[in-house]
Amino acid sequence: MITRRTLAAAAALALLGLPAAAQDWKATYPELSLGVIPAENASGTADRYAPLTAYLTKALGVPVKLRVASDYAAVIEGQRAGNLQIAFYGAASLARAAMTGVKLEPMVSPVHETGTAGYYSVIYALASSPYKTVEDLKGKKLALVDPNSTSGNQAPRFFLKQAGYDVDTHFGKAVYAGSHENAVLALTQGTVDAAANFWNSETDSNLTRMLTKGVVKDAAGKPMQKSDFRIVFKSGALPGDAYAVLAALPDDLKARIRQAFVDLPKADTAAFNRLSDGKDLGVTPVTLKDYQPVMDMLKANDEQRKRS
């Protein structure tokens, strides 16, 4: 029975811009989880994303818990199982998730200081080394990041193949370091001769973020600078990383999450700046269609692996 109290509650929600049904999802989702790929080491990733989860908790009105994945596949499987309602993906891991049946909806990508959401894969060598080109690295050891990393594996394989180099035969050995940071550290410690990584611009990359934190040191423990590294290869432009939600979530919840991310740069500038050390300019909407080029890249790499 509709009572005055019912009408009053509905009117109050209407004044807030929320239909009465918009609160129903809280009964099913009293808590949400945000899964994040381990681009950095676990503690660094947790520190970077903690302000974002606090913001989302406030914006959504339910606790949002941060889940730093052990590897890229863990985010994919977490969303497949329905345990991660929100996830931050690299382009390749998002594409792989969609290709393997995970029902997700990309929402937004960060816009970098270049004015675009796209980024690149680069291969670093030490400036003090004799390696100036990919050809110079024939038979040498390469640090990749993770099988599902875009800039740390899939893009290097694809673009190097286009340039005439097969990662598995050109290099003496290719190893997975587990994170972008670990790949750089393997290079600085001399356990590999080159390392794949992400690069947004000359002043914004995983390397520059590590330098800002003061964690880049040579084998003798001496702090290093950007000039101590040389880029020997750079890929073509890639679609940006993205925040995605499970497609099965209630539409009103998905809309609220999307709006929270759209509002983030202005609503909580400190939390937004923490994600990129203040380099990113904002966010831009994305859809699954934006990642079709990456799906094509993965299919090409899969076919190459089968032939090999």
NORTAVEN-V797713 format. One record per helix or strand of 3 or more residues. SS is the DSSP state (H for helix, E for strand). FROM is the first residue (numbers start at 1). TO is the last residue. Records with the same first field share a line. If there is no record, write none. Layout:
SS=FROM-TO ; FROM-TO
//
This chain:
H=4-15 ; 20-23 ; 25-28 ; 42-60 ; 72-80 ; 91-99 ; 135-137 ; 150-162 ; 167-170 ; 180-188 ; 206-213 ; 226-228 ; 251-267 ; 269-276 ; 288-307
E=31-36 ; 63-68 ; 86-89 ; 104-111 ; 119-126 ; 141-144 ; 173-176 ; 194-201 ; 229-234 ; 242-246 ; 282-285
//
